[in-house]
Amino acid sequence: MNKRIYTDFSYLIILASTFGAVLALGAIVAPVVFNTDKLTLDLLIDHYNSGIIMGEIFRRFSYWIYFVAVVVIVYEALWYKMGQRDAIAFGASFVVVFTSLMFSAVYSPKILAMQDLGREATNSDTFEHIHIASEIDFKLLAVSLIVLFVRRLMLLRLK
C-alpha cells in the first residue's frame, strides 16, 4: 500500500512541477528574455538573439516534456488496466501527451531549424504561424496539466 501512495504522490508532483515550469517559462522567462532593452542599461539583445536564447531554453525543456509524456502514458495505462477508468482523466492525459509531443517533437525542432536559417527565415509568415501554434499548444498543455492534476487528486481522495 505504501508503494502505491508514493507512486501517486510522485505522479502528482511531476504534474504540478511541470505545470509550474510551463507557467514560469511562458509568463516569466519569455517576457524577460524578449524585453532586455527595458531591463538593462548597456546590454541590448535584439529580438532575433532573444529568440535564439528562448529556443535553447525550450529545446532543453523538451527533454523534461518527453519524460512527462512517458510518465503520463505509463501511469494512466496502469490505472486503465486496473479497471479504474475516468473520462476526464483519460481526456486530460490524452491532451497532455498530445500537446507534449507536438511541442517537443514538432514545434520546437521546426522553430530551431528556421532560426538556424537566419533572420530572414524568422521574419517569414511560416515562422510566425508555427510560433503562434506553439504558443497555443503550450497553453493547452498548461490547462490539461492542471485539469489532470486536479482530477487525479479528486479521484485519490475518493478512494
URQUILIN-V342297 format. One line per field, one symbol per residue. phi: phi as a letter, one per 20 degrees, with the letter a starting at -180 (. if undefined). psi: psi as a letter, one per 30 degrees, with the letter a starting at -180 (. if undefined). Layout:
# URQUILIN-V342297
phi=???
psi=???
This chain:
# URQUILIN-V342297
phi=.fffffffffffffffffgfffffffddfgfffecffeddeddcdfffffffffgffffffgfffggfgfffffffffffffnedbfffffffffgfffffffeddfgfffffffffoffffeefffgfffffffffffffffffffffffffffffff
psi=eeeeeeeeeeeeeeeeeeeeeeeeeefeeeeeefhfffflefkjkleeeeeeeeeeeeeefeeeeeeeeeeeeeeeeeeeeggikkeeeeeeeeeeeeeeeeeefdeeeeeeeeeffaeeefgleeeeeeeeeeeeeeeeeeeeeeeeeeeeeeeeef.
